[in-house]
Amino acid sequence: MPVLVPSAWPHALQLLFAFGLGGATVLAFAPFHFAWLALFTLALLLHLLWRTPGAGRAAALGYAFGLGLMGFGVFWLRISIAQFGGVTPVLAVAFTLLFVLLMALYFALLGWLVRRIASDQGAVGFMLLTVPAAWLLVEWLRGWLFTGFPWLSLGYSQIDLPLAGFVPLLGVFGSGALLVLSAGLLNLWRRAWPLLLLLGMWGGGWYLQALQWSEPDGEPLRVSLVQGNIPQEDKWKRALLRPSIELYRLLSQQGRDAQLLIWPETAIPAFDRDVEQSVLQPLHAQMVAEGRDLLTGIVVGEAEGRYYNAMISLG
């Protein structure tokens, strides 16, 4: 039944299938939480890469997968670009598509790399060593190269499954590499030992999840998270600065027993230097008088013209 085997399909159909695999992998992340799905989409991708001759065709498959993953996973960025960039929706879509096209290049690198390395390797070495190691490298590169974009790293999808138990030891990238390793083991299902190793690894993760990796120190700290839910298209309007601050102060009074108040990102929609006297100093004095602390998001500007999305502590 070769028609049912993706590796026997025409290359164009394989590319479309890889694109679909990338899009389906998005369902493994929040808010969908079909974390188990990533194991099977990756297993099918590895099967395609192993059966595809030539590094160029493997790079194309990786690129198609990346287009699906990034295209469906971050396409909502067009909304942020339109609102904060002040551009038209059409231009925001164009910028987002360009970003997706660039991010998918990391997965093209992955496909090219594994076929170049595995030109004389067997299936076991390819599935259990080359691809997990290459995936770890590429995800790490994507996390810091050109400022970095570590969103949709595979480890984040496993937060509710046993592989999350390895995160305290190996980090999110290590957990993602173990997911790829699991997909490789699944490809070797005709032998008994890969399945036993797969069960052992996931059982070990389940055991690690039961361990207590940290212990409370000192007295409990009561914290209140405050969310004003001010529409993004309104929060930067100068006339709404004072009402926004007053709303957050009013909401903060509902948690008067909290020792620590936390306001969200850019809750104060202004440069710190512009509201130092009118907002920050009064808030600081209030927190000191109440014996509390306030963490809030704000934009910090420097004299050279640089500015940062920052968090400051008052009280």
C-alpha positions as CSV (number, residue, x, y, z in Angstrom):
1,M,0.0,0.0,0.0
2,P,2.6,2.6,-1.0
3,V,0.0,5.3,-1.5
4,L,-0.5,5.3,2.3
5,V,3.2,5.8,3.0
6,P,4.2,9.5,2.9
7,S,7.8,8.6,1.8
8,A,6.3,7.0,-1.4
9,W,4.4,10.1,-2.3
10,P,5.5,12.6,-5.0
11,H,7.8,15.3,-3.5
12,A,5.2,18.1,-3.9
13,L,2.6,16.0,-1.9
14,Q,5.3,15.3,0.8
15,L,5.9,19.1,1.1
16,L,2.2,19.7,1.6
17,F,2.1,16.9,4.2
18,A,5.1,18.3,6.0
19,F,3.3,21.7,6.1
20,G,0.3,20.0,7.6
21,L,2.4,18.3,10.2
22,G,3.8,21.6,11.3
23,G,0.4,23.2,11.5
24,A,-0.9,20.2,13.5
25,T,2.0,20.4,15.9
26,V,0.6,23.8,17.1
27,L,-2.3,21.9,18.6
28,A,0.2,20.4,21.1
29,F,0.7,23.8,22.7
30,A,-1.6,25.9,24.9
31,P,-4.5,26.7,24.7
32,F,-5.2,23.4,22.8
33,H,-3.2,21.1,25.0
34,F,-3.1,18.0,22.6
35,A,0.4,17.5,23.8
36,W,0.5,13.8,22.7
37,L,-0.1,14.9,19.1
38,A,3.5,16.3,18.8
39,L,4.9,12.8,19.3
40,F,3.2,11.5,16.2
41,T,3.6,14.6,14.0
42,L,7.4,14.4,14.7
43,A,7.5,10.7,14.1
44,L,6.0,11.2,10.7
45,L,8.4,14.1,9.9
46,L,11.4,11.9,10.9
47,H,10.1,9.2,8.7
48,L,10.0,11.6,5.8
49,L,13.4,13.0,6.4
50,W,14.9,9.5,6.7
51,R,13.4,8.4,3.4
52,T,14.1,11.6,1.5
53,P,17.2,11.4,-0.7
54,G,19.5,14.5,-0.7
55,A,20.0,17.3,1.7
56,G,18.2,19.8,-0.6
57,R,14.9,17.9,-0.6
58,A,15.2,17.3,3.2
59,A,15.7,21.1,3.7
60,A,12.6,21.7,1.7
61,L,10.6,19.3,3.9
62,G,12.0,21.0,7.0
63,Y,11.1,24.4,5.6
64,A,7.5,23.2,4.8
65,F,7.2,21.9,8.4
66,G,8.5,25.2,9.7
67,L,6.0,27.2,7.6
68,G,3.2,25.2,9.1
69,L,4.4,25.5,12.7
70,M,5.2,29.2,12.6
71,G,2.5,30.1,10.2
72,F,-0.3,28.7,12.4
73,G,1.5,29.3,15.6
74,V,2.5,33.0,15.4
75,F,0.2,34.4,12.8
76,W,-1.7,36.3,15.5
77,L,1.4,38.6,15.6
78,R,-0.3,40.6,12.8
79,I,-2.6,42.0,15.5
80,S,0.2,43.3,17.7
81,I,2.0,44.7,14.6
82,A,-1.1,46.6,13.5
83,Q,-1.9,48.0,16.9
84,F,1.6,48.9,18.2
85,G,3.2,49.5,14.8
86,G,0.5,51.8,13.7
87,V,0.3,50.1,10.2
88,T,-2.6,49.0,8.1
89,P,-3.9,45.4,8.6
90,V,-2.7,44.5,5.1
91,L,0.9,45.7,5.9
92,A,0.7,43.9,9.3
93,V,-0.2,40.6,7.5
94,A,2.7,41.2,5.1
95,F,5.2,41.7,7.9
96,T,3.9,38.7,9.7
97,L,4.2,36.5,6.6
98,L,7.8,37.7,6.0
99,F,8.6,36.9,9.7
100,V,7.2,33.3,9.2
101,L,9.2,32.8,6.0
102,L,12.3,33.8,7.9
103,M,11.6,31.7,11.0
104,A,11.0,28.6,8.9
105,L,14.6,28.8,7.6
106,Y,15.7,27.3,11.0
107,F,13.7,24.1,10.1
108,A,15.2,24.1,6.6
109,L,18.6,24.1,8.3
110,L,17.5,21.2,10.4
111,G,16.5,19.1,7.4
112,W,19.6,19.9,5.5
113,L,21.8,19.2,8.5
114,V,20.4,15.8,9.4
115,R,20.7,14.5,5.8
116,R,24.2,15.8,5.4
117,I,25.3,14.1,8.7
118,A,23.3,10.9,8.1
119,S,24.5,10.2,4.6
120,D,26.2,7.0,5.7
121,Q,24.2,6.3,8.9
122,G,21.7,3.6,9.7
123,A,18.1,4.3,10.9
124,V,19.0,3.8,14.5
125,G,21.8,6.4,14.5
126,F,19.6,8.8,12.5
127,M,16.5,8.5,14.7
128,L,18.2,8.3,18.1
129,L,21.3,10.5,17.7
130,T,21.4,12.7,14.7
131,V,18.0,14.2,14.6
132,P,17.6,14.8,18.4
133,A,21.0,16.4,18.6
134,A,20.4,18.6,15.5
135,W,17.0,19.6,16.8
136,L,18.5,20.6,20.1
137,L,21.1,22.7,18.3
138,V,18.7,24.4,16.0
139,E,16.2,25.2,18.8
140,W,19.0,26.7,20.9
141,L,20.2,28.8,17.9
142,R,16.6,30.0,17.3
143,G,16.5,31.0,21.0
144,W,19.3,33.6,20.8
145,L,20.5,34.1,17.2
146,F,19.5,37.5,15.8
147,T,18.1,38.4,19.2
148,G,16.3,35.1,19.4
149,F,12.7,33.8,19.1
150,P,12.3,30.7,21.3
151,W,8.5,30.5,21.0
152,L,7.0,27.2,20.1
153,S,10.0,25.3,21.4
154,L,8.9,21.7,21.7
155,G,9.5,21.4,25.4
156,Y,6.8,23.9,26.2
157,S,4.2,21.6,24.7
158,Q,5.0,18.8,27.2
159,I,4.2,20.7,30.4
160,D,1.3,18.2,31.3
161,L,3.1,15.0,30.1
162,P,5.9,13.0,31.7
163,L,8.7,14.6,29.7
164,A,8.1,17.7,31.7
165,G,9.8,15.9,34.6
166,F,13.2,16.3,32.8
167,V,12.9,20.1,32.6
168,P,14.5,20.8,36.0
169,L,17.5,18.7,34.8
170,L,17.7,19.5,31.1
171,G,15.7,22.7,30.6
172,V,13.0,23.2,28.0
173,F,15.4,22.5,25.0
174,G,16.5,19.2,26.6
175,S,12.9,18.2,27.1
176,G,12.1,19.0,23.5
177,A,15.1,16.9,22.3
178,L,13.7,14.0,24.4
179,L,10.4,14.4,22.6
180,V,12.2,14.1,19.2
181,L,14.1,11.1,20.6
182,S,10.7,9.6,21.5
183,A,9.5,10.2,18.0
184,G,12.6,8.4,16.7
185,L,12.0,5.4,19.0
186,L,8.5,5.3,17.7
187,N,9.8,4.9,14.2
188,L,11.7,1.8,15.3
189,W,8.6,0.1,16.6
190,R,9.3,-3.1,14.8
191,R,12.0,-3.9,17.4
192,A,11.2,-4.5,21.0
193,W,14.0,-2.5,22.7
194,P,13.1,0.9,21.2
195,L,9.6,0.6,22.7
196,L,11.0,-0.6,26.0
197,L,13.4,2.4,26.0
198,L,10.5,4.7,25.1
199,L,8.4,3.4,28.0
200,G,11.4,3.6,30.4
201,M,12.1,7.2,29.4
202,W,8.6,8.4,29.8
203,G,8.3,6.4,33.1
204,G,11.4,8.1,34.3
205,G,9.9,11.5,33.5
206,W,6.8,10.5,35.4
207,Y,8.9,9.6,38.4
208,L,10.9,12.9,38.2
209,Q,7.6,14.9,38.1
210,A,6.8,13.4,41.6
211,L,10.1,14.8,43.1
212,Q,10.1,18.0,45.1
213,W,12.7,20.1,43.4
214,S,12.3,23.2,45.6
215,E,11.3,23.8,49.2
216,P,9.6,26.8,50.8
217,D,11.9,29.2,52.7
218,G,10.7,31.6,55.2
219,E,7.1,32.8,55.8
220,P,4.5,32.7,53.0
221,L,4.2,35.8,50.9
222,R,0.8,37.0,49.9
223,V,0.7,38.3,46.4
224,S,-2.0,40.0,44.3
225,L,-2.0,40.1,40.5
226,V,-3.8,43.1,39.2
227,Q,-5.2,43.3,35.6
228,G,-6.9,46.4,34.4
229,N,-8.0,44.9,31.0
230,I,-7.5,48.2,29.3
231,P,-7.9,47.8,25.5
232,Q,-4.5,47.9,23.7
233,E,-5.8,50.4,21.2
234,D,-6.7,52.8,24.1
235,K,-4.0,52.4,26.7
236,W,-1.4,54.6,24.9
237,K,-3.8,57.5,24.5
238,R,-2.3,60.4,26.6
239,A,-5.8,61.4,27.9
240,L,-6.3,57.9,29.4
241,L,-3.0,57.8,31.3
242,R,-4.4,59.2,34.5
243,P,-7.6,57.2,34.4
244,S,-5.6,54.0,33.8
245,I,-3.4,54.6,36.8
246,E,-6.4,55.4,39.0
247,L,-8.0,52.1,37.8
248,Y,-5.0,50.1,38.8
249,R,-4.8,51.9,42.2
250,L,-8.5,51.2,42.8
251,L,-8.1,47.5,41.9
252,S,-5.0,47.2,44.1
253,Q,-7.0,48.3,47.1
254,Q,-9.1,45.2,46.8
255,G,-6.0,43.2,47.8
256,R,-5.0,45.3,50.8
257,D,-3.8,42.2,52.7
258,A,-1.2,41.4,49.9
259,Q,2.4,42.2,50.7
260,L,3.3,42.3,47.0
261,L,1.3,43.8,44.2
262,I,2.1,43.0,40.6
263,W,0.8,45.1,37.7
264,P,1.2,43.8,34.1
265,E,3.5,44.7,31.2
266,T,3.5,48.5,30.5
267,A,0.7,48.9,33.0
268,I,2.0,52.5,33.2
269,P,1.9,53.5,29.5
270,A,4.6,56.2,29.5
271,F,8.4,56.7,29.9
272,D,9.5,56.5,33.5
273,R,11.1,59.9,33.3
274,D,7.9,61.5,32.2
275,V,5.9,60.2,35.2
276,E,8.6,60.2,37.8
277,Q,7.1,63.0,39.9
278,S,3.4,62.6,39.0
279,V,3.0,58.9,39.3
280,L,6.1,56.9,40.4
281,Q,7.0,59.0,43.5
282,P,3.4,59.1,44.9
283,L,3.1,55.3,44.3
284,H,6.4,54.7,46.0
285,A,5.4,56.8,49.0
286,Q,2.0,55.0,49.2
287,M,3.7,51.6,49.1
288,V,6.2,52.6,51.8
289,A,3.4,53.9,54.0
290,E,1.4,50.7,53.6
291,G,4.5,48.4,54.1
292,R,4.0,46.8,50.7
293,D,5.9,46.5,47.4
294,L,4.7,47.0,43.8
295,L,6.2,45.5,40.7
296,T,4.9,47.2,37.5
297,G,5.8,47.2,33.9
298,I,6.9,50.5,32.3
299,V,9.0,51.8,29.5
300,V,12.4,53.0,30.7
301,G,14.1,55.6,28.5
302,E,17.8,56.5,28.5
303,A,19.4,59.8,27.6
304,E,21.0,58.3,24.4
305,G,17.6,57.7,23.0
306,R,17.4,53.9,23.8
307,Y,14.4,52.6,25.6
308,Y,13.5,49.3,27.2
309,N,10.3,47.4,28.1
310,A,11.1,47.1,31.8
311,M,9.9,46.2,35.2
312,I,10.4,48.4,38.2
313,S,9.9,48.0,42.0
314,L,8.2,50.6,44.1
315,G,7.9,50.5,47.9
